[in-house]
């Protein structure tokens, strides 16, 4: 049985190709992070992977290039692609193991990302605003297709952290990337099951954060980020939060 990601012939528009490569990237990245492919283990050959996922080799190569850019895999000339040994980071957090851990991650993000948004409004420049805009365009395109892109969502939040001109915010988000992705993935599934209105609501929340940062309005940026993270948590948990008392 194959993991065919597209039953149609792979002759779609460039936008469709991007969507397919994203799906392959997410699938391979998930398997690497779960340990399905161990450190220094060779990935299946490109021909085998393209058949497995039901995509063309150019689409597959886009996904592999993203994995190389993130230093999750590396290539040996004539030998193929191999999983890179995961490097220790300056910051380290225990893996997400329970739903309560996802709630804890949201709680921590509320303390970090709200202040980051306020600082971003005071310190941003045109270059980092352009990064936010690129992420917003990707989110808007996905919303139009009734999809949620965790990579674009995370890229937007990472660009806000970058706009603080304080590396501790950016490095904290990088260290939390896998943890945040778990919540974003589940949140995205909730959004798509709720329908187009829910995806549009999330896009509007991101736009509100961007607008406040662009207008150099720190209080509004802080409030918009807090509202977005709280609403995401509410959509995911449905108001039924765990009691985290010791």
C-alpha positions as CSV (number, residue, x, y, z in Angstrom):
1,X,0.0,0.0,0.0
2,X,1.4,3.4,-0.9
3,X,1.0,6.8,0.8
4,X,-0.4,8.3,-2.4
5,X,-0.8,12.1,-1.8
6,X,-2.5,12.7,-5.1
7,X,-4.6,10.3,-7.1
8,X,-4.5,12.6,-10.2
9,X,-1.6,12.9,-12.6
10,X,1.0,15.3,-11.3
11,X,0.3,18.0,-13.8
12,X,-1.2,20.6,-11.5
13,X,-0.5,24.3,-11.2
14,X,2.6,25.6,-9.4
15,X,0.4,26.3,-6.4
16,X,-0.8,22.6,-6.4
17,X,2.8,21.4,-6.7
18,X,3.7,23.5,-3.6
19,X,0.8,21.9,-1.7
20,X,2.0,18.4,-2.6
21,X,5.6,19.1,-1.6
22,X,4.4,20.4,1.7
23,X,2.5,17.2,2.4
24,X,5.5,15.1,1.5
25,X,7.7,17.3,3.7
26,X,5.4,17.0,6.7
27,X,5.1,13.2,6.3
28,X,8.9,12.7,6.1
29,X,9.6,15.2,8.8
30,X,7.1,13.5,11.1
31,X,8.7,10.1,10.5
32,X,12.2,11.5,11.2
33,X,11.0,13.2,14.4
34,X,9.2,10.0,15.6
35,X,12.4,8.0,15.0
36,X,11.0,5.9,12.2
37,X,14.3,6.7,10.5
38,X,17.2,6.7,12.9
39,X,20.3,8.9,13.0
40,X,22.6,8.3,10.0
41,X,20.0,5.9,8.5
42,X,19.6,6.2,4.8
43,X,16.2,7.3,3.5
44,X,14.6,5.2,0.8
45,X,15.7,6.0,-2.7
46,X,14.0,9.0,-4.5
47,X,12.3,6.6,-6.9
48,X,10.9,4.5,-4.1
49,X,9.7,7.6,-2.1
50,X,8.1,9.2,-5.2
51,X,6.1,6.0,-5.7
52,X,5.3,5.7,-2.0
53,X,3.8,9.2,-1.8
54,X,2.4,9.2,-5.4
55,X,4.2,12.4,-6.5
56,X,6.7,13.3,-9.1
57,X,10.4,13.3,-8.3
58,X,10.6,17.1,-8.8
59,X,7.9,17.5,-6.1
60,X,9.8,15.1,-3.8
61,X,13.0,17.0,-4.3
62,X,11.4,20.2,-3.1
63,X,10.4,18.4,0.1
64,X,13.9,16.9,0.5
65,X,15.5,20.3,0.0
66,X,13.5,21.7,2.9
67,X,14.6,18.9,5.1
68,X,18.2,19.6,4.2
69,X,17.7,23.3,4.8
70,X,16.5,22.4,8.3
71,X,19.5,20.1,8.8
72,X,17.3,17.1,9.4
73,X,18.9,15.2,6.5
74,X,22.1,15.4,4.5
75,X,23.2,14.0,1.2
76,X,26.2,11.9,0.2
77,X,27.1,12.1,-3.5
78,X,26.1,9.0,-5.2
79,X,24.8,7.4,-2.0
80,X,21.5,9.1,-1.2
81,X,20.0,11.0,1.7
82,X,20.7,10.3,5.3
83,X,19.1,11.3,8.6
84,X,21.3,13.7,10.5
85,X,22.2,13.1,14.1
86,X,20.0,15.5,16.0
87,X,22.1,18.2,17.6
88,X,21.6,19.4,21.2
89,X,20.3,22.9,21.4
90,X,21.1,25.5,24.0
91,X,17.5,25.2,25.2
92,X,15.9,21.9,25.6
93,X,12.3,20.9,26.6
94,X,11.0,17.5,27.4
95,X,8.8,16.1,24.5
96,X,5.1,16.6,24.4
97,X,3.6,13.4,25.9
98,X,0.1,14.3,26.9
99,X,-2.7,16.7,26.0
100,X,-2.0,18.5,29.2
101,X,1.5,19.2,27.8
102,X,-0.1,21.0,24.9
103,X,-2.0,23.1,27.3
104,X,1.2,23.9,29.2
105,X,2.8,25.0,25.9
106,X,0.0,27.4,25.2
107,X,0.3,28.7,28.7
108,X,4.0,29.4,28.2
109,X,3.5,31.0,24.8
110,X,1.1,33.4,26.4
111,X,3.9,34.7,28.6
112,X,6.6,34.8,25.9
113,X,4.9,35.7,22.6
114,X,2.7,38.5,23.9
115,X,5.7,40.5,25.1
116,X,7.5,39.6,21.9
117,X,4.7,41.1,19.9
118,X,4.9,44.3,21.8
119,X,8.7,44.6,21.4
120,X,8.3,43.7,17.7
121,X,6.0,46.7,17.3
122,X,8.6,49.0,18.7
123,X,11.7,47.5,16.9
124,X,10.5,46.0,13.6
125,X,12.0,47.0,10.3
126,X,10.9,46.6,6.7
127,X,12.8,43.4,6.1
128,X,11.1,41.5,9.0
129,X,7.7,43.0,8.0
130,X,8.3,41.5,4.6
131,X,8.9,38.1,6.3
132,X,5.5,38.4,8.1
133,X,3.8,39.4,4.9
134,X,5.2,36.3,3.1
135,X,3.9,34.1,5.9
136,X,0.5,35.8,5.7
137,X,0.3,35.3,2.0
138,X,0.9,31.6,2.4
139,X,-1.7,31.4,5.2
140,X,-4.2,33.3,2.9
141,X,-3.6,30.9,0.0
142,X,-4.1,27.9,2.3
143,X,-7.2,29.4,3.7
144,X,-8.6,29.9,0.2
145,X,-8.1,26.2,-0.3
146,X,-9.7,25.4,3.1
147,X,-6.3,24.2,4.4
148,X,-4.1,25.1,7.4
149,X,-0.4,25.4,6.9
150,X,1.5,24.8,10.2
151,X,4.8,25.8,8.5
152,X,3.5,29.2,7.4
153,X,1.8,29.7,10.8
154,X,5.1,29.0,12.7
155,X,7.0,31.1,10.2
156,X,4.8,34.1,11.1
157,X,5.3,33.7,14.8
158,X,9.0,33.2,14.2
159,X,9.2,36.5,12.3
160,X,7.5,38.3,15.2
161,X,10.1,36.9,17.5
162,X,12.8,38.0,15.0
163,X,11.4,41.5,15.0
164,X,12.2,41.9,18.7
165,X,15.9,42.1,17.9
166,X,16.4,39.9,21.0
167,X,17.7,36.5,20.1
168,X,16.3,34.9,23.2
169,X,12.8,35.1,21.9
170,X,13.8,33.6,18.6
171,X,15.8,30.8,20.1
172,X,13.0,30.0,22.6
173,X,10.6,29.5,19.7
174,X,13.1,27.4,17.8
175,X,13.5,25.2,20.8
176,X,9.7,24.9,21.1
177,X,9.2,24.3,17.4
178,X,8.2,20.6,17.7
179,X,6.0,21.3,20.7
180,X,4.2,24.2,19.0
181,X,3.8,22.1,15.9
182,X,1.9,19.5,17.8
183,X,-0.6,22.1,19.0
184,X,-0.8,23.8,15.6
185,X,-1.4,20.4,13.8
186,X,-4.3,19.6,16.1
187,X,-5.6,23.1,16.0
188,X,-5.4,23.0,12.2
189,X,-7.4,19.8,12.1
190,X,-10.1,21.4,14.3
191,X,-10.2,24.5,12.0
192,X,-10.7,22.4,8.9
193,X,-13.4,20.3,10.5
194,X,-15.2,23.6,11.6
195,X,-15.2,24.9,8.1
196,X,-14.1,28.0,6.1
197,X,-15.3,30.5,8.7
198,X,-12.9,29.2,11.3
199,X,-9.9,29.4,9.0
200,X,-10.9,32.9,8.0
201,X,-11.1,33.8,11.7
202,X,-7.5,32.6,12.3
203,X,-6.2,34.5,9.3
204,X,-7.9,37.6,10.6
205,X,-6.2,37.2,14.0
206,X,-2.8,36.9,12.3
207,X,-3.5,40.0,10.2
208,X,-4.5,41.9,13.4
209,X,-1.1,41.1,14.9
210,X,0.7,42.2,11.7
211,X,-1.2,45.4,11.5
212,X,-0.5,46.4,15.1
213,X,3.2,45.6,14.6
214,X,3.3,47.5,11.3
215,X,1.6,50.5,13.0
216,X,4.1,50.5,15.9
217,X,1.3,49.9,18.4
218,X,2.8,47.8,21.1
219,X,-0.2,47.5,23.4
220,X,-2.4,46.6,20.4
221,X,0.2,44.0,19.3
222,X,0.4,42.5,22.7
223,X,-3.4,42.3,22.9
224,X,-3.8,40.8,19.4
225,X,-1.2,38.1,20.1
226,X,-2.8,37.2,23.4
227,X,-6.3,37.0,21.8
228,X,-4.9,34.8,19.0
229,X,-3.2,32.3,21.3
230,X,-6.1,32.2,23.8
231,X,-8.6,31.7,20.9
232,X,-6.4,28.9,19.5
233,X,-6.4,27.2,22.8
234,X,-10.1,27.6,23.2
235,X,-10.8,26.2,19.7
236,X,-8.6,23.2,20.5
237,X,-9.7,22.5,24.1
238,X,-13.3,23.7,23.7
239,X,-13.1,25.5,27.0
240,X,-12.3,22.3,28.9
241,X,-8.9,23.0,30.3
242,X,-7.1,20.7,32.7
243,X,-6.5,21.6,36.3
244,X,-2.7,21.8,36.4
245,X,-2.5,22.3,40.2
246,X,0.1,20.2,41.9
